[in-house]
Amino acid sequence: MEPAEVARCTDINVILGRLREQMNLRGAKGIRGLAIAFRNADFNGNKSLDRSDFEEVLSNCGLFLKSPEITTLFRYFDVNGDGNLGYEEFLKGMAPPLNDRRLRLVRRAFDLLDVDGSGELTVADLAEKFVVTDHPDVRRGKARPEDVLEEFLGGFEGARAGDGDGKVSWDEFADYYHDLSASVPGDDYFAAMMEQCWCFSESEEPAINAELDRLEEMLRRKVAEKTRGAAGEAGVLRKAFRFFDADESNRITMDEFRRALEVFGIPLERRHTEGFFSRYDPNGDGMIQYDEFIQTILPDSLEPGETSIL
């Protein structure tokens, strides 16, 4: 990258950082509120705004930049050189991906709410379980409880194709916190927000990891006890997973995983099932590729001359 390009990218990051700081001071609305304002100002629906409209939207949202900073934004986000800023790319720049710590917290909250392991939540359940009085913006007097709840629930209805069914998928849940994360300045503040709103403790994670390690060792021992002949320990475990893999996708849900481990005499508590999925479901879609799980916990199990007694 040329020095001029490096300088320009640095300028962009500084400017976007200033906007994030201002959004944090404004409270709950964040990226989603800004996105709605952009769409409302986009009368011709081409997903771009001229400079005058862009400045007006920022001002109406309580966000202010100096003229040279706006010029820099337009030079960076005016991809086709027509003098307009593509606000979808701008919003992506405003909301960087969730880092590992934040993503783990969001996944944990979703799994705690997804009591039936279906991979979907209901809006009614979210409204009932969301502890709005402990939201940091409410506690600091930056927002009213009813406003935070309305903003939270409104972040799901209409956000993705197929909305309006009263259900919230993992993608919708993660997208909401991805957008909100841009206006939360530090990881500790984000963690406190998640803990207080969903009533769990991030510090419990080391303890649950130790319990998962113990359960994995127990599973290895139980599988070894059931193994005879050519199939090998991996074959024994794979056979159990396939039995419960209803759609034959080589992927299993939380409920299917739990039932498969019960075959080996290992009943799982809900928190353990959630812990295994946090560990082995890297993309957070509520499914585990069981061949990858088997390769991880039984890497040296394929011995010739072994079979299953299942």
Backbone torsions as a table, in degrees:
resi	resn	phi	psi	omega
1	MET	NA	132.1	-179.2
2	GLU	-68.5	153.0	179.9
3	PRO	-53.9	-38.5	-179.8
4	ALA	-64.5	-37.9	179.5
5	GLU	-68.5	-40.1	178.1
6	VAL	-60.1	-45.3	-179.9
7	ALA	-62.4	-39.9	-178.8
8	ARG	-66.3	-43.1	178.8
9	CYS	-63.5	-38.9	177.5
10	THR	-62.6	-43.9	178.0
11	ASP	-59.5	-44.1	-179.8
12	ILE	-60.5	-46.5	-179.1
13	ASN	-62.0	-38.5	178.3
14	VAL	-65.7	-44.2	-179.0
15	ILE	-65.1	-46.2	178.7
16	LEU	-63.5	-35.2	176.7
17	GLY	-62.6	-40.5	177.5
18	ARG	-62.5	-41.0	178.5
19	LEU	-65.1	-40.1	178.0
20	ARG	-62.4	-41.3	178.0
21	GLU	-60.5	-42.4	178.9
22	GLN	-65.9	-38.1	177.5
23	MET	-64.3	-37.7	178.8
24	ASN	-62.6	-38.9	178.7
25	LEU	-67.5	-25.7	-179.3
26	ARG	-79.2	-19.9	177.0
27	GLY	101.9	-135.7	-161.3
28	ALA	-74.3	-23.9	-167.9
29	LYS	-64.1	-53.9	173.2
30	GLY	61.1	-151.1	-175.4
31	ILE	-58.8	-40.6	-176.1
32	ARG	-64.5	-39.9	176.8
33	GLY	-64.1	-38.7	178.3
34	LEU	-66.7	-40.4	178.6
35	ALA	-62.0	-41.6	178.4
36	ILE	-62.9	-41.9	179.8
37	ALA	-63.5	-40.4	177.1
38	PHE	-62.4	-45.9	-178.8
39	ARG	-64.1	-37.2	178.5
40	ASN	-66.1	-31.1	-179.9
41	ALA	-85.6	-11.4	-177.3
42	ASP	-88.5	79.2	-172.4
43	PHE	-66.8	-31.3	-178.6
44	ASN	-95.4	0.0	174.0
45	GLY	69.2	23.5	-178.5
46	ASN	-94.2	7.4	175.4
47	LYS	61.9	31.9	174.7
48	SER	-147.0	155.7	-179.0
49	LEU	-132.0	147.8	173.0
50	ASP	-79.2	175.5	-172.6
51	ARG	-63.3	-41.6	-177.9
52	SER	-61.8	-46.8	179.6
53	ASP	-65.5	-39.2	-179.7
54	PHE	-62.4	-47.3	178.9
55	GLU	-62.8	-37.7	-180.0
56	GLU	-65.1	-41.3	178.2
57	VAL	-62.7	-47.1	179.2
58	LEU	-58.8	-45.3	-179.4
59	SER	-61.5	-44.2	179.7
60	ASN	-64.0	-26.6	178.7
61	CYS	-91.0	4.6	179.1
62	GLY	76.4	25.8	-179.7
63	LEU	-115.8	131.2	-172.8
64	PHE	-134.4	133.9	176.9
65	LEU	-130.6	157.5	174.5
66	LYS	-76.3	156.2	-177.1
67	SER	-55.8	-44.3	178.6
68	PRO	-62.8	-31.1	179.2
69	GLU	-68.7	-40.0	177.3
70	ILE	-65.9	-38.9	175.9
71	THR	-58.8	-42.3	178.6
72	THR	-63.2	-42.0	178.3
73	LEU	-60.8	-43.2	-178.7
74	PHE	-67.0	-37.1	177.6
75	ARG	-65.2	-31.5	-175.7
76	TYR	-83.9	-42.0	-173.3
77	PHE	-99.8	-2.8	174.5
78	ASP	-85.0	81.6	-169.2
79	VAL	-69.8	-29.4	-178.3
80	ASN	-104.7	6.2	174.1
81	GLY	68.7	27.0	-178.8
82	ASP	-97.7	9.0	178.8
83	GLY	85.7	4.1	178.1
84	ASN	-113.0	152.7	-179.7
85	LEU	-102.4	125.4	175.8
86	GLY	-76.7	107.9	-170.1
87	TYR	-75.4	-19.6	177.1
88	GLU	-68.1	-42.5	176.3
89	GLU	-65.9	-37.5	177.4
90	PHE	-61.4	-44.1	-179.6
91	LEU	-65.2	-36.8	176.2
92	LYS	-62.7	-39.8	177.5
93	GLY	-66.1	-31.5	179.2
94	MET	-73.1	-25.0	-174.7
95	ALA	-120.4	82.9	178.6
96	PRO	-65.7	161.0	-178.4
97	PRO	-58.3	151.1	174.0
98	LEU	-61.4	133.6	175.1
99	ASN	-75.3	173.9	-172.6
100	ASP	-59.4	-41.8	-178.0
101	ARG	-64.2	-46.0	-178.7
102	ARG	-66.7	-40.2	-179.8
103	LEU	-63.7	-39.4	177.8
104	ARG	-61.7	-40.7	179.5
105	LEU	-65.2	-42.3	179.3
106	VAL	-65.3	-43.3	179.0
107	ARG	-62.4	-39.7	-179.0
108	ARG	-64.9	-42.3	178.2
109	ALA	-61.8	-44.3	-179.6
110	PHE	-62.2	-44.5	-178.3
111	ASP	-65.0	-36.1	177.0
112	LEU	-63.8	-35.9	-179.6
113	LEU	-78.9	-29.5	-176.1
114	ASP	-82.9	71.5	-170.4
115	VAL	-68.0	-25.7	-179.4
116	ASP	-98.1	2.7	177.6
117	GLY	67.8	21.7	-176.2
118	SER	-80.9	-15.8	-176.1
119	GLY	82.6	8.6	177.8
120	GLU	-135.7	143.5	174.7
121	LEU	-113.5	158.7	173.6
122	THR	-101.0	148.5	178.0
123	VAL	-60.9	-35.5	179.5
124	ALA	-63.3	-40.8	178.1
125	ASP	-64.5	-41.5	178.6
126	LEU	-60.3	-44.8	-179.2
127	ALA	-62.8	-36.3	-177.2
128	GLU	-74.0	-36.0	-170.7
129	LYS	-99.1	-13.2	-179.9
130	PHE	-74.5	113.5	-176.6
131	VAL	-84.4	84.1	-171.2
132	VAL	-67.7	-29.9	-178.1
133	THR	-67.1	-20.1	179.2
134	ASP	-98.5	4.2	176.1
135	HIS	-62.9	134.1	-177.0
136	PRO	-54.3	-38.1	-179.8
137	ASP	-65.9	-33.8	177.4
138	VAL	-71.1	-45.2	-177.6
139	ARG	-65.5	-28.7	179.5
140	ARG	-91.6	2.7	177.6
141	GLY	75.4	17.3	-179.3
142	LYS	-87.4	-15.8	-179.2
143	ALA	-153.7	152.3	175.9
144	ARG	-82.2	148.7	-179.8
145	PRO	-54.2	-44.1	-178.0
146	GLU	-65.5	-31.6	178.6
147	ASP	-71.0	-40.3	179.1
148	VAL	-64.9	-43.0	179.5
149	LEU	-63.9	-43.1	179.7
150	GLU	-62.7	-44.0	178.6
151	GLU	-63.6	-41.3	-178.2
152	PHE	-62.6	-51.6	-178.4
153	LEU	-68.6	-36.1	178.4
154	GLY	-66.0	-20.4	178.3
155	GLY	-68.8	-15.2	-178.7
156	PHE	-103.4	-45.2	-178.2
157	GLU	-68.8	116.3	177.9
158	GLY	92.6	-0.2	-176.2
159	ALA	-79.9	-28.3	-177.0
160	ARG	-136.3	163.7	178.7
161	ALA	-59.4	138.1	178.9
162	GLY	89.0	5.2	-179.7
163	ASP	-69.7	175.3	-178.5
164	GLY	91.5	2.1	-179.4
165	ASP	-93.7	3.2	179.1
166	GLY	76.9	10.1	-179.2
167	LYS	-119.4	152.2	-178.8
168	VAL	-127.0	119.7	178.6
169	SER	-85.0	170.9	175.3
170	TRP	-59.8	-41.7	-179.4
171	ASP	-60.5	-42.4	179.0
172	GLU	-65.4	-43.0	-180.0
173	PHE	-62.6	-46.6	-179.9
174	ALA	-66.7	-38.8	178.6
175	ASP	-61.5	-40.4	179.7
176	TYR	-59.3	-48.5	-177.3
177	TYR	-75.0	-24.6	172.6
178	HIS	-61.9	-46.3	-179.9
179	ASP	-68.7	-43.2	-179.8
180	LEU	-64.2	-34.8	-175.8
181	SER	-58.1	-31.2	-177.5
182	ALA	-61.5	-27.9	-177.8
183	SER	-103.3	12.7	175.8
184	VAL	-108.0	113.8	-165.4
185	PRO	-69.8	-34.1	-174.9
186	GLY	-132.8	155.5	-179.1
187	ASP	-63.8	-37.9	-179.3
188	ASP	-64.2	-40.0	177.9
189	TYR	-65.3	-42.4	178.7
190	PHE	-62.5	-43.3	179.5
191	ALA	-62.5	-42.4	178.9
192	ALA	-62.1	-40.0	179.1
193	MET	-61.6	-45.6	-179.3
194	MET	-66.2	-43.7	179.9
195	GLU	-61.7	-44.9	-175.4
196	GLN	-72.4	-37.4	-176.9
197	CYS	-78.1	-27.3	-175.9
198	TRP	-118.8	6.2	170.9
199	CYS	59.0	53.4	170.3
200	PHE	-140.7	168.4	-177.5
201	SER	-118.9	126.3	177.8
202	GLU	-61.9	-29.5	-176.5
203	SER	-69.1	-12.2	177.5
204	GLU	-72.6	-14.5	-172.7
205	GLU	-60.2	-45.1	178.5
206	PRO	-58.6	-38.7	-179.4
207	ALA	-65.5	-44.4	-179.2
208	ILE	-66.4	-33.9	177.8
209	ASN	-63.6	-39.0	177.5
210	ALA	-65.2	-38.8	178.3
211	GLU	-66.9	-39.2	178.1
212	LEU	-64.8	-40.3	176.7
213	ASP	-59.8	-41.1	179.4
214	ARG	-64.8	-41.8	-179.7
215	LEU	-67.9	-36.4	176.8
216	GLU	-63.7	-41.6	178.0
217	GLU	-64.8	-39.0	176.2
218	MET	-62.6	-41.0	179.2
219	LEU	-63.7	-42.9	177.8
220	ARG	-57.8	-43.8	-178.3
221	ARG	-65.9	-43.2	-178.9
222	LYS	-66.1	-40.2	178.7
223	VAL	-64.1	-43.5	179.7
224	ALA	-59.8	-37.9	-179.6
225	GLU	-65.4	-27.5	-177.1
226	LYS	-96.5	4.1	-172.8
227	THR	-98.7	129.7	173.2
228	ARG	-142.4	141.5	169.5
229	GLY	80.6	-146.1	-163.7
230	ALA	-83.8	-22.8	-172.3
231	ALA	-67.5	-34.4	-179.2
232	GLY	82.2	164.3	-178.2
233	GLU	-61.2	-38.7	178.5
234	ALA	-61.6	-39.9	179.1
235	GLY	-65.0	-37.2	178.0
236	VAL	-62.6	-48.2	-179.0
237	LEU	-67.8	-40.1	179.3
238	ARG	-62.0	-38.4	179.6
239	LYS	-61.4	-40.1	178.9
240	ALA	-66.1	-43.7	179.7
241	PHE	-64.5	-41.8	-179.2
242	ARG	-63.8	-33.0	179.9
243	PHE	-60.9	-35.9	-177.8
244	PHE	-97.7	-1.3	179.1
245	ASP	-81.1	83.9	-169.6
246	ALA	-59.5	-37.7	-176.6
247	ASP	-97.9	7.5	177.1
248	GLU	53.4	42.0	-177.7
249	SER	-96.0	-2.4	-172.7
250	ASN	65.4	18.5	176.9
251	ARG	-133.4	144.8	-177.1
252	ILE	-128.8	149.7	177.7
253	THR	-83.8	175.4	177.2
254	MET	-58.5	-45.1	-177.8
255	ASP	-65.2	-41.7	178.5
256	GLU	-65.4	-38.9	178.1
257	PHE	-62.8	-46.3	-179.2
258	ARG	-59.9	-44.7	-178.6
259	ARG	-67.8	-34.9	178.3
260	ALA	-64.3	-41.0	179.8
261	LEU	-71.2	-25.9	176.4
262	GLU	-64.9	-27.3	176.3
263	VAL	-57.6	-31.9	-178.8
264	PHE	-95.4	12.2	178.3
265	GLY	75.2	29.5	-179.7
266	ILE	-121.5	89.6	175.6
267	PRO	-75.5	134.6	-177.3
268	LEU	-106.0	136.6	168.0
269	GLU	-73.9	160.1	-178.4
270	ARG	-56.1	-41.7	-177.5
271	ARG	-66.3	-29.3	177.8
272	HIS	-72.6	-42.3	177.2
273	THR	-59.6	-44.9	178.3
274	GLU	-61.6	-38.9	180.0
275	GLY	-64.4	-41.5	177.4
276	PHE	-62.7	-38.6	-179.2
277	PHE	-72.9	-33.5	174.4
278	SER	-63.9	-32.7	-177.3
279	ARG	-81.5	-38.5	-170.9
280	TYR	-115.4	5.5	176.7
281	ASP	-114.6	75.2	-170.1
282	PRO	-64.0	-29.2	-179.5
283	ASN	-93.4	1.3	172.3
284	GLY	66.5	30.2	-178.4
285	ASP	-94.8	7.2	177.4
286	GLY	81.3	15.6	-179.4
287	MET	-135.1	147.9	174.6
288	ILE	-114.5	131.6	170.5
289	GLN	-76.2	105.7	-168.4
290	TYR	-72.9	-22.7	174.8
291	ASP	-64.6	-38.4	178.0
292	GLU	-68.2	-38.8	176.7
293	PHE	-60.6	-45.5	-179.2
294	ILE	-63.4	-43.7	179.9
295	GLN	-62.8	-30.9	-178.5
296	THR	-75.1	-45.8	-175.0
297	ILE	-90.1	-17.4	179.0
298	LEU	-129.2	58.6	-173.3
299	PRO	-66.4	-24.4	-175.1
300	ASP	-116.9	28.8	-169.9
301	SER	-91.8	-12.1	-174.8
302	LEU	-82.1	87.9	178.6
303	GLU	-104.2	136.2	176.9
304	PRO	-64.6	146.5	176.4
305	GLY	85.2	12.8	178.9
306	GLU	-108.1	144.7	174.8
307	THR	-137.6	168.3	-179.1
308	SER	-92.4	147.7	170.7
309	ILE	-106.6	12.9	175.9
310	LEU	-66.5	NA	NA
